[in-house]
Amino acid sequence: MAGSLWACTVQAQQNDIPLNRDIYYDIDRNGARRTSTMHTGLRPIIESRADLHNVMGHRPDSARHYYWITQKLFKEHLVQVNEGGFKLTADPAFRFEAGRDFHEEGELEGEVLQQNSRGFRIAADLGPTVSFQSMFLENQATPPGYLYLYANATGVMPGQGRIKAFNTRGLDFAWATGNASWSPRPWLNAQLGQDRHFVGNGYRSMLLSDNSSPYPYVKLSALTTSKRFQYSAIFAKLEQIGAANRLPTGGAGESLFWWKRATFLHLSANLGPLQLALFEGTLWRTIDTNGVLPFDALQLNPLIGLNTALNGFNGAHTQLLGLDAKYRCTDNLFAYGQFALTDPAGGRHAWQAGLQWFDLLRRDLHLLVEYDQATPFAYTKADARMSWTHSGQPLASPAGTGYRELVVRADFGVRQRYWFQGELSVVERHATLGSGIYGTGVPDAAPANGQRRVQAGGNASWRINQMSKMQLTLGYTMRDLQPGIQDQDSGYLYLAFHTGLFNRYYDL
């Protein structure tokens, strides 16, 4: 009876589950079961298509709180309405962080670095078929040196928004996400919004990652009644920022940035313990020297593989073909991998292999081990603006091209309230050529003998409220770049009071 009620409740929710690793930890554990039919290779996942059993933000909380303030602080959304078919929740979104970088030199040596983020998140269900959500954050930060240099070079805070500098190494940035989701039939969903997507089952994606800034999109998705196949089509608008990419102003007060349309197609199949998916991405040349090109109806093509067959890999548009796989070895262990092909003739490709193990030795002990590799120029194009990028960042892994990376991450939870996490990322870049996302065959910033970056850290968190994702975190991150300048190294100790609603990729 309880299971039936839970299923009915879930079917009435059409919102996406926020792209946050702590939330998807529980979803991935459910998806590791060999009997699972949940398609996990394209994220965010719609609530009605996810196994939300014991997932953070959806698990029952039996703790008793005797006062309104303690109910709101530890157990409930700040605002929650449930009347008839209308449901609404609202919570503050924030990050108040203070820390010290022990590698800091110059004016900020010994000073407190900080981040001050304020915003909100609302989510609502309008009956069983329509949902919407929105999140906004306004931020001011004084980040560690390496992060400031990256943001200053790209013009964006990684995965968030365009920056505006202030004072001594201060950055101001704001960004927003949101969508409206409609499921007229249980097997069909349509969305209109602004957000990011992630293809894969690991930490990085060699195909499409939530590493870049949010973009406007339309998404259509169909799931067969047997849940064996899921087909999704995403139509998006991407841009290239920076002064060199400003378009003529015309009568506008501020000119637009150079932009391009994108089509992402994903076909996922459950084949017993194996989940296999095909991916095709197309970046359409939308502007040339004469202005905006006439609309090409092929940009609306939903048939996977057709765009590549017609455009080829070396035409005016940018093509990427990919394969994504997950094999459930046991109910707690799965292996996963990806392959991305961008130019067969030039030998340009990228691949990934990884393993995730849940409840290792005890409940809530998790291990992820992953290897990623991309050839030089894997995601680049002769016209740099047509590279596999959006808003100054890679659409795939933040490491870009011409590299190999080892990622190890571990999680340990105590009573689902206290969490300890450790992480290691080791990147080795190719020598001289092809390690930049805009490279076209000329030497870039990588030194002649290559480069090695090691980033490691750990944190301990008290998850105060699973509904609002509010938590208190103490952590330390070490970064070492060889060869490199002092400002690229870091030893950052921090304390943060925050809500965990999205992924931050600062292991660049």
C-alpha positions in Angstrom: 0.0 0.0 0.0 2.8 2.4 1.0 4.7 1.6 -2.2 1.6 2.3 -4.3 1.1 5.7 -2.6 4.7 6.6 -3.2 4.5 5.7 -6.8 1.4 7.8 -7.3 3.0 10.8 -5.6 6.1 10.5 -7.8 4.0 10.2 -11.0 2.5 13.6 -10.2 5.9 15.4 -10.2 7.3 16.5 -13.6 10.1 18.7 -12.4 13.8 17.9 -13.0 15.8 16.7 -10.0 18.5 19.4 -9.4 21.9 18.5 -10.9 23.8 18.0 -7.6 26.1 15.1 -7.0 24.9 14.6 -3.4 21.3 14.1 -4.6 22.4 11.8 -7.5 24.5 9.7 -5.1 21.2 8.1 -3.9 19.7 8.0 -7.4 22.8 6.2 -8.7 22.7 3.7 -5.9 19.1 2.9 -6.8 20.1 2.7 -10.5 22.9 0.3 -9.7 20.4 -2.5 -8.9 20.4 -5.1 -11.7 16.6 -5.0 -11.7 16.5 -1.2 -12.2 14.8 0.1 -15.4 15.7 3.8 -14.7 17.5 5.6 -17.4 20.4 7.4 -15.8 22.6 8.5 -18.7 20.9 11.8 -19.4 20.5 14.3 -16.5 18.8 16.0 -14.9 16.2 13.2 -14.6 12.5 14.0 -14.4 11.1 13.1 -10.9 8.3 10.9 -12.4 11.0 8.8 -14.2 13.3 8.4 -11.2 13.5 5.9 -8.4 13.3 8.3 -5.5 13.4 5.7 -2.8 15.6 7.0 0.1 16.8 9.9 -2.1 17.9 13.1 -0.3 14.9 15.5 -0.4 12.4 12.7 -0.9 13.1 10.3 2.0 10.8 10.2 5.0 12.0 12.1 8.2 10.8 10.5 11.4 12.5 13.0 13.7 10.2 14.9 16.0 10.4 18.7 16.3 8.2 20.5 18.7 8.5 24.1 17.5 7.6 25.8 14.2 11.1 27.2 13.9 12.8 23.8 14.4 10.4 22.2 11.9 11.4 24.8 9.3 15.1 24.6 10.2 15.6 20.9 10.2 12.7 19.2 8.4 10.6 21.2 6.0 10.8 23.7 3.2 10.6 27.3 4.3 7.3 27.7 2.3 5.2 24.7 1.4 1.7 24.6 0.0 -0.3 21.5 -0.8 -3.9 22.2 -1.7 -5.8 20.0 -4.1 -3.7 19.5 -7.1 -1.5 22.5 -6.5 1.9 22.0 -4.7 4.5 24.7 -4.1 7.8 24.8 -2.2 10.1 27.8 -1.8 13.5 28.0 -0.1 16.4 30.4 0.2 19.5 29.5 -1.9 22.8 30.7 -0.5 26.5 30.2 0.1 28.3 32.1 2.8 31.9 31.0 2.8 35.1 32.1 4.4 38.5 30.6 4.0 42.3 31.1 3.7 44.7 30.1 1.0 48.0 29.2 2.5 49.7 29.6 -0.9 48.5 33.2 -1.3 51.0 35.9 -2.0 50.8 39.7 -2.5 48.0 41.9 -1.3 45.8 39.1 -0.1 48.4 37.1 1.7 47.0 36.0 5.1 43.6 37.6 4.3 40.3 35.9 4.5 38.8 34.9 1.1 35.0 34.8 0.9 31.9 34.1 -1.1 28.6 35.7 -0.5 25.7 34.2 -2.5 22.0 34.9 -2.0 19.0 33.8 -3.9 16.0 31.5 -3.9 14.6 28.3 -5.4 10.9 27.6 -6.0 9.2 24.5 -7.4 5.6 23.8 -8.1 3.2 21.1 -9.5 0.1 22.3 -11.2 -1.9 19.1 -11.2 -0.4 15.8 -12.2 1.0 16.8 -15.6 2.6 20.3 -15.3 5.5 21.4 -13.1 7.8 24.4 -13.0 10.9 25.5 -11.0 13.2 28.5 -10.8 16.5 29.3 -9.1 18.4 32.6 -9.0 21.7 33.5 -7.3 23.5 36.8 -6.9 27.2 36.3 -5.9 30.2 38.3 -4.8 33.4 36.3 -4.2 37.1 36.7 -3.6 38.3 33.3 -4.7 41.7 31.5 -4.5 44.2 32.8 -7.0 44.0 30.0 -9.6 40.2 30.3 -9.7 40.5 34.1 -10.2 43.0 33.6 -13.0 40.7 31.1 -14.7 37.6 33.3 -14.4 39.5 36.4 -15.6 40.8 34.5 -18.6 37.4 33.0 -19.6 35.1 35.8 -18.5 32.9 33.4 -16.4 32.9 31.8 -13.0 33.1 28.1 -13.8 29.6 26.7 -14.6 27.8 29.8 -13.3 27.8 33.3 -14.9 29.7 36.1 -16.5 32.0 38.0 -14.1 32.5 41.7 -13.2 35.6 42.6 -11.3 35.6 44.8 -8.2 38.1 45.9 -5.6 41.2 43.6 -5.1 40.4 40.4 -6.9 36.7 40.5 -6.2 34.3 39.0 -8.7 30.6 39.8 -9.0 28.4 37.3 -11.0 24.8 36.3 -11.2 23.0 33.4 -12.9 19.6 31.8 -13.1 18.0 28.5 -14.1 14.4 27.3 -14.5 12.0 25.4 -16.6 8.4 24.5 -17.3 7.8 20.8 -17.7 4.7 19.2 -19.2 3.8 15.5 -19.5 0.6 15.2 -21.4 1.0 11.4 -21.4 3.0 9.3 -18.9 5.4 8.4 -21.7 5.9 11.9 -23.1 7.5 15.0 -21.6 8.2 18.5 -23.1 10.3 21.2 -21.4 11.1 24.9 -22.0 13.8 26.4 -19.8 17.3 27.6 -19.1 19.7 25.1 -17.5 22.5 22.6 -18.1 22.5 18.9 -19.0 24.9 16.0 -18.3 25.4 12.9 -20.4 26.9 9.9 -18.5 27.1 8.0 -15.3 30.4 9.2 -13.8 32.0 12.4 -12.5 33.1 13.8 -15.9 31.4 13.7 -19.2 33.2 13.4 -22.5 30.0 14.2 -24.4 28.0 16.9 -22.6 28.6 18.3 -19.1 27.0 20.6 -16.6 30.4 22.3 -16.3 29.4 25.2 -18.6 27.0 28.1 -17.9 23.2 27.6 -18.2 21.7 28.0 -21.7 18.1 28.3 -23.1 16.7 25.1 -24.4 13.6 23.1 -25.5 13.6 19.4 -24.6 11.4 16.6 -25.8 11.6 13.1 -24.3 9.7 9.9 -24.9 9.9 6.7 -22.7 8.4 3.4 -23.9 5.8 1.8 -21.5 8.2 -1.1 -20.9 10.9 1.5 -20.0 13.3 -0.3 -22.3 13.9 2.7 -24.5 14.1 6.5 -23.8 14.6 9.0 -26.6 15.4 12.7 -25.9 16.0 15.7 -28.1 17.4 19.0 -26.8 17.4 22.1 -28.9 19.6 24.9 -27.4 21.1 28.3 -28.0 24.8 28.7 -27.1 27.0 31.7 -27.2 30.7 32.8 -27.3 31.5 35.7 -24.9 34.2 38.3 -24.8 34.8 41.6 -26.6 35.9 39.9 -29.8 32.6 38.0 -30.0 30.3 41.1 -29.8 27.9 41.5 -32.7 27.2 44.9 -34.3 25.0 46.9 -31.9 22.4 48.2 -34.4 19.9 50.1 -32.3 20.6 48.1 -29.1 22.2 49.6 -26.0 24.4 46.6 -25.5 25.3 44.3 -28.4 24.6 40.6 -28.3 27.3 37.9 -28.3 28.1 35.7 -31.2 25.8 32.7 -30.9 25.1 29.3 -32.4 22.2 26.8 -32.2 22.8 23.3 -30.9 21.0 20.0 -31.2 21.7 17.2 -28.7 20.0 13.8 -29.4 20.2 10.8 -26.9 18.8 7.3 -27.3 19.1 5.0 -24.3 18.3 1.3 -24.2 18.0 -1.1 -21.2 19.5 -4.4 -22.3 19.4 -6.5 -19.2 22.2 -5.4 -16.8 23.6 -3.2 -19.6 22.3 0.3 -20.3 23.6 1.5 -23.6 23.1 5.0 -25.2 23.9 6.7 -28.4 24.5 10.4 -28.4 24.8 12.9 -31.3 25.6 16.6 -30.8 25.5 19.2 -33.6 26.6 22.9 -33.2 25.0 24.8 -36.1 26.8 27.7 -37.7 24.1 30.4 -37.3 26.1 33.6 -38.2 28.6 34.4 -40.9 30.1 37.6 -42.2 26.8 38.6 -43.7 24.8 38.2 -40.5 22.4 35.6 -39.3 21.9 32.8 -41.7 18.4 31.6 -42.8 17.0 29.0 -40.6 17.7 25.4 -41.7 14.9 23.0 -41.0 17.5 20.2 -40.4 18.2 21.9 -37.1 14.8 20.4 -35.9 15.7 16.9 -37.1 15.0 14.4 -34.3 16.6 11.4 -36.0 19.9 10.5 -34.4 22.8 10.1 -36.8 21.2 11.9 -39.7 22.8 15.3 -39.0 26.3 13.7 -39.0 25.5 11.8 -42.2 24.5 15.0 -44.0 26.9 17.4 -42.4 30.0 15.3 -42.1 32.7 15.9 -39.5 34.7 18.6 -41.5 31.9 20.8 -42.7 30.8 24.2 -41.6 28.9 22.8 -38.6 30.4 20.9 -35.7 29.5 17.2 -35.1 30.1 14.9 -32.2 29.1 11.2 -32.1 29.2 9.4 -28.8 28.5 6.1 -27.0 27.7 5.9 -23.3 27.5 2.6 -21.4 26.8 1.4 -17.9 27.0 -2.3 -16.8 25.5 -3.3 -13.5 28.0 -5.9 -12.1 26.1 -6.4 -8.8 23.3 -4.6 -7.0 26.0 -2.2 -5.5 28.6 -2.0 -8.3 28.5 -0.7 -11.9 31.1 0.0 -14.5 30.7 2.8 -17.0 32.4 4.3 -20.0 32.1 6.7 -22.9 33.5 7.3 -26.3 33.3 10.6 -28.2 34.3 10.9 -31.9 34.7 14.4 -33.4 37.0 13.8 -36.4 37.7 10.2 -37.6 40.1 11.3 -40.3 42.2 13.4 -37.9 42.1 10.8 -35.1 40.3 13.2 -32.8 38.4 11.5 -30.0 37.9 11.1 -26.3 37.1 8.2 -24.0 36.3 7.3 -20.4 36.2 4.3 -18.2 35.1 4.2 -14.6 33.7 2.2 -11.7 31.2 3.1 -8.9 30.8 1.0 -5.8 28.1 1.7 -3.3 27.8 0.4 0.3 31.3 -0.8 0.2 31.9 -2.8 3.4 29.2 -0.8 5.2 26.2 1.3 4.4 26.9 4.7 2.8 30.5 4.1 2.0 31.0 4.9 -1.7 34.0 4.8 -4.1 34.3 6.2 -7.6 37.4 5.6 -9.8 37.5 7.1 -13.3 40.0 7.6 -16.1 39.4 10.2 -18.9 41.4 10.9 -22.0 41.1 13.3 -24.9 43.4 13.6 -27.9 44.9 16.9 -28.9 42.3 19.1 -30.7 39.5 16.6 -29.8 36.8 19.3 -29.4 38.3 22.1 -31.5 37.4 23.5 -34.9 39.2 25.6 -37.5 36.9 28.4 -36.6 37.4 28.6 -32.9 33.9 29.9 -32.2 32.5 26.6 -33.5 34.5 24.5 -31.0 32.7 22.3 -28.5 32.2 25.2 -26.1 29.6 27.5 -24.6 30.2 30.9 -22.9 34.0 30.5 -22.7 34.0 26.9 -21.3 34.1 23.4 -22.6 30.8 21.6 -23.1 32.5 18.4 -22.1 35.1 18.0 -19.3 36.6 21.2 -18.0 40.1 19.8 -18.7 39.4 20.6 -22.4 41.5 18.6 -24.9 44.9 17.0 -25.1 45.0 15.5 -21.7 44.5 12.4 -19.5 43.0 12.4 -16.1 42.6 10.1 -13.1 39.7 10.9 -10.7 39.1 9.2 -7.4 36.3 10.2 -5.1 35.0 8.6 -1.8 31.9 9.3 0.3 31.1 8.2 3.8 27.8 8.9 5.5 26.7 8.5 9.1 23.0 8.3 9.7 22.4 10.3 6.5 23.1 13.4 8.4 26.9 13.6 8.6 29.0 13.2 5.5 32.7 13.0 4.8 34.1 13.3 1.2 37.5 12.9 -0.3 38.6 13.7 -3.8 41.7 13.4 -6.0 42.2 14.6 -9.6 45.4 14.2 -11.5 45.6 15.7 -15.0 48.5 15.4 -17.4 48.4 17.6 -20.5 50.0 16.9 -23.8 53.1 18.8 -24.8 53.0 21.9 -27.0 49.8 21.4 -29.1 46.1 20.9 -28.8 45.5 21.2 -25.0 43.3 24.3 -25.4 39.6 24.2 -26.3 40.1 26.9 -29.0 43.3 25.5 -30.5 43.6 25.2 -34.3 47.1 23.8 -34.7 49.3 26.5 -33.2 51.2 26.3 -29.9 49.1 27.1 -26.9 49.8 27.7 -23.2 51.0 24.1 -22.4 54.8 24.1 -22.0 56.9 22.0 -24.4 57.3 19.2 -21.9 53.6 19.1 -20.9 52.0 19.9 -17.6 50.8 18.0 -14.5 48.1 19.2 -12.2 47.2 17.5 -8.9 44.2 18.6 -7.0 43.1 16.8 -3.8 40.9 17.6 -0.8 38.4 16.5 1.7 35.4 17.9 3.5 33.0 17.1 6.4 29.4 18.2 6.3 26.5 18.4 8.6 23.4 18.2 6.4 21.0 20.3 8.4 17.9 20.0 6.2 17.4 17.5 3.4 14.5 19.4 1.9 16.3 22.7 1.3 19.7 21.0 1.0 21.0 23.3 3.7 24.4 22.2 5.2 27.5 23.3 7.0 30.8 22.2 5.5 34.4 22.4 6.6 36.9 21.5 3.9 40.4 21.8 2.5 41.6 21.7 -1.1 45.2 21.4 -2.3 46.2 22.3 -5.9 49.7 21.8 -7.4 50.5 22.7 -11.0 54.0 21.7 -12.4 55.4 23.6 -14.1 53.4 26.6 -13.2 53.4 29.9 -11.4 52.8 30.4 -7.7 49.4 31.8 -8.3 48.3 28.5 -9.9 48.9 26.6 -6.7 46.6 26.5 -3.8 46.1 25.3 -0.2 42.6 26.5 0.6 40.9 25.9 4.0 37.3 27.0 4.2 34.1 26.9 6.2 30.8 27.2 4.2 27.1 27.5 5.3 25.3 26.8 2.0 22.6 25.0 0.1 23.7 22.2 -2.2 21.6 22.6 -5.4 24.2 22.4 -8.2 27.7 21.0 -9.0 30.7 23.2 -8.8 33.7 22.1 -10.9 36.6 23.9 -9.4 39.1 21.1 -10.0 40.2 22.7 -13.3 
